[in-house]
Amino acid sequence: MIKTDLAPHHCRIKKHHTKDTETVLTTFRDIASDSLASGELVRLSGGRRD
């Protein structure tokens, strides 16, 4: 799944605007990429759906 697939799905569930969700996803991608490039571990956990 890529950002353009994930953003509309999230918006349907949470009732957020697509542009806001895309901004969050882009920011997360940038932070995760920087962390991985510097040798840090990036872990996604949880999976809570409200």
OpenMM code with the backbone's topology and positions (N, CA, C; nanometers):
from openmm import Vec3, app, unit

residues = "MET ILE LYS THR ASP LEU ALA PRO HIS HIS CYS ARG ILE LYS LYS HIS HIS THR LYS ASP THR GLU THR VAL LEU THR THR PHE ARG ASP ILE ALA SER ASP SER LEU ALA SER GLY GLU LEU VAL ARG LEU SER GLY GLY ARG ARG ASP".split()
positions = [
    Vec3(0.0856, -0.1173, 0.0000),
    Vec3(0.0000, 0.0000, 0.0000),
    Vec3(0.0899, 0.1233, 0.0000),
    Vec3(0.0560, 0.2188, -0.0813),
    Vec3(0.1330, 0.3429, -0.0902),
    Vec3(0.0485, 0.4592, -0.0374),
    Vec3(0.1134, 0.5738, -0.0220),
    Vec3(0.0474, 0.6900, 0.0377),
    Vec3(-0.0838, 0.7242, -0.0321),
    Vec3(-0.0857, 0.7211, -0.1645),
    Vec3(-0.2090, 0.7582, -0.2351),
    Vec3(-0.3210, 0.6569, -0.2131),
    Vec3(-0.2864, 0.5338, -0.1722),
    Vec3(-0.3884, 0.4350, -0.1352),
    Vec3(-0.4311, 0.4521, 0.0103),
    Vec3(-0.3344, 0.4797, 0.0955),
    Vec3(-0.3595, 0.4856, 0.2391),
    Vec3(-0.4364, 0.6108, 0.2808),
    Vec3(-0.4045, 0.7235, 0.2241),
    Vec3(-0.4677, 0.8498, 0.2657),
    Vec3(-0.6200, 0.8485, 0.2510),
    Vec3(-0.6754, 0.8116, 0.1356),
    Vec3(-0.8221, 0.8114, 0.1254),
    Vec3(-0.8879, 0.7103, 0.2196),
    Vec3(-0.8230, 0.5958, 0.2398),
    Vec3(-0.8757, 0.4951, 0.3313),
    Vec3(-0.8826, 0.5513, 0.4734),
    Vec3(-0.7758, 0.6166, 0.5175),
    Vec3(-0.7729, 0.6777, 0.6504),
    Vec3(-0.8802, 0.7857, 0.6621),
    Vec3(-0.8967, 0.8634, 0.5586),
    Vec3(-0.9957, 0.9722, 0.5617),
    Vec3(-1.1376, 0.9194, 0.5762),
    Vec3(-1.1668, 0.8085, 0.5110),
    Vec3(-1.3008, 0.7487, 0.5241),
    Vec3(-1.3259, 0.7032, 0.6674),
    Vec3(-1.2244, 0.6460, 0.7314),
    Vec3(-1.2396, 0.5944, 0.8667),
    Vec3(-1.2443, 0.7076, 0.9690),
    Vec3(-1.1536, 0.8031, 0.9587),
    Vec3(-1.1378, 0.9073, 1.0602),
    Vec3(-1.2062, 1.0391, 1.0264),
    Vec3(-1.2570, 1.0519, 0.9072),
    Vec3(-1.3234, 1.1754, 0.8634),
    Vec3(-1.2270, 1.2940, 0.8601),
    Vec3(-1.1021, 1.2692, 0.8223),
    Vec3(-1.0027, 1.3751, 0.8071),
    Vec3(-0.9916, 1.4121, 0.6603),
    Vec3(-0.9378, 1.5280, 0.6320),
    Vec3(-0.9170, 1.5712, 0.4953),
    Vec3(-0.7962, 1.4983, 0.4363),
    Vec3(-0.8048, 1.4646, 0.3097),
    Vec3(-0.6981, 1.3912, 0.2426),
    Vec3(-0.5662, 1.4664, 0.2503),
    Vec3(-0.5671, 1.5961, 0.2284),
    Vec3(-0.4434, 1.6742, 0.2299),
    Vec3(-0.3754, 1.6681, 0.3668),
    Vec3(-0.4528, 1.6752, 0.4744),
    Vec3(-0.3962, 1.6665, 0.6093),
    Vec3(-0.3320, 1.5299, 0.6316),
    Vec3(-0.3998, 1.4258, 0.5892),
    Vec3(-0.3473, 1.2902, 0.6052),
    Vec3(-0.2211, 1.2715, 0.5225),
    Vec3(-0.2192, 1.3228, 0.4005),
    Vec3(-0.0999, 1.3117, 0.3169),
    Vec3(0.0191, 1.3850, 0.3806),
    Vec3(-0.0064, 1.4974, 0.4450),
    Vec3(0.0999, 1.5715, 0.5135),
    Vec3(0.1578, 1.4882, 0.6273),
    Vec3(0.0723, 1.4252, 0.7055),
    Vec3(0.1187, 1.3401, 0.8157),
    Vec3(0.1993, 1.2228, 0.7623),
    Vec3(0.1509, 1.1578, 0.6573),
    Vec3(0.2215, 1.0432, 0.6009),
    Vec3(0.3569, 1.0829, 0.5422),
    Vec3(0.3630, 1.1965, 0.4759),
    Vec3(0.4892, 1.2442, 0.4199),
    Vec3(0.5884, 1.2762, 0.5314),
    Vec3(0.5400, 1.3400, 0.6374),
    Vec3(0.6271, 1.3712, 0.7505),
    Vec3(0.6795, 1.2438, 0.8145),
    Vec3(0.5922, 1.1454, 0.8338),
    Vec3(0.6357, 1.0181, 0.8904),
    Vec3(0.7407, 0.9522, 0.8011),
    Vec3(0.7164, 0.9508, 0.6720),
    Vec3(0.8119, 0.8909, 0.5783),
    Vec3(0.9477, 0.9585, 0.5882),
    Vec3(0.9478, 1.0905, 0.5942),
    Vec3(1.0739, 1.1648, 0.6029),
    Vec3(1.1490, 1.1342, 0.7321),
    Vec3(1.0764, 1.1315, 0.8433),
    Vec3(1.1398, 1.1017, 0.9719),
    Vec3(1.1928, 0.9585, 0.9738),
    Vec3(1.1129, 0.8634, 0.9262),
    Vec3(1.1551, 0.7231, 0.9237),
    Vec3(1.2760, 0.7052, 0.8329),
    Vec3(1.2764, 0.7693, 0.7175),
    Vec3(1.3897, 0.7594, 0.6248),
    Vec3(1.5173, 0.8140, 0.6868),
    Vec3(1.5077, 0.9293, 0.7514),
    Vec3(1.6240, 0.9883, 0.8176),
    Vec3(1.6751, 0.8976, 0.9294),
    Vec3(1.5837, 0.8411, 1.0053),
    Vec3(1.6219, 0.7525, 1.1146),
    Vec3(1.6918, 0.6274, 1.0625),
    Vec3(1.6358, 0.5657, 0.9597),
    Vec3(1.6967, 0.4462, 0.9019),
    Vec3(1.8335, 0.4767, 0.8419),
    Vec3(1.8449, 0.5908, 0.7771),
    Vec3(1.9722, 0.6292, 0.7158),
    Vec3(2.0819, 0.6484, 0.8206),
    Vec3(2.0424, 0.6874, 0.9417),
    Vec3(2.1419, 0.7061, 1.0471),
    Vec3(2.1583, 0.5810, 1.1334),
    Vec3(2.0980, 0.4705, 1.0905),
    Vec3(2.1170, 0.3432, 1.1593),
    Vec3(2.0206, 0.3152, 1.2730),
    Vec3(1.9218, 0.3997, 1.2906),
    Vec3(1.8248, 0.3781, 1.3977),
    Vec3(1.7193, 0.2763, 1.3550),
    Vec3(1.6589, 0.2116, 1.4526),
    Vec3(1.5514, 0.1173, 1.4302),
    Vec3(1.4200, 0.1942, 1.4184),
    Vec3(1.3393, 0.1582, 1.3209),
    Vec3(1.2054, 0.2166, 1.3073),
    Vec3(1.1080, 0.1013, 1.3230),
    Vec3(1.0181, 0.1122, 1.4208),
    Vec3(0.9240, 0.0051, 1.4477),
    Vec3(0.7822, 0.0593, 1.4465),
    Vec3(0.6947, -0.0092, 1.3771),
    Vec3(0.5518, 0.0230, 1.3799),
    Vec3(0.4856, -0.0858, 1.4620),
    Vec3(0.4108, -0.0470, 1.5617),
    Vec3(0.3437, -0.1459, 1.6432),
    Vec3(0.2053, -0.0978, 1.6777),
    Vec3(0.1290, -0.1813, 1.7389),
    Vec3(-0.0061, -0.1430, 1.7783),
    Vec3(-0.1055, -0.1937, 1.6777),
    Vec3(-0.1635, -0.1051, 1.6047),
    Vec3(-0.2642, -0.1427, 1.5083),
    Vec3(-0.4041, -0.1163, 1.5606),
    Vec3(-0.4115, -0.0266, 1.6560),
    Vec3(-0.5408, 0.0108, 1.7126),
    Vec3(-0.6277, 0.0767, 1.6080),
    Vec3(-0.7499, 0.0350, 1.5980),
    Vec3(-0.8458, 0.0975, 1.5060),
    Vec3(-0.9619, 0.1497, 1.5857),
    Vec3(-0.9810, 0.2830, 1.5899),
    Vec3(-1.0952, 0.3409, 1.6608),
    Vec3(-1.1996, 0.3821, 1.5612),
] * unit.nanometer
topology = app.Topology()
chain = topology.addChain("A")
for resn in residues:
    res = topology.addResidue(resn, chain)
    for name in ("N", "CA", "C"):
        topology.addAtom(name, app.Element.getBySymbol(name[0]), res)
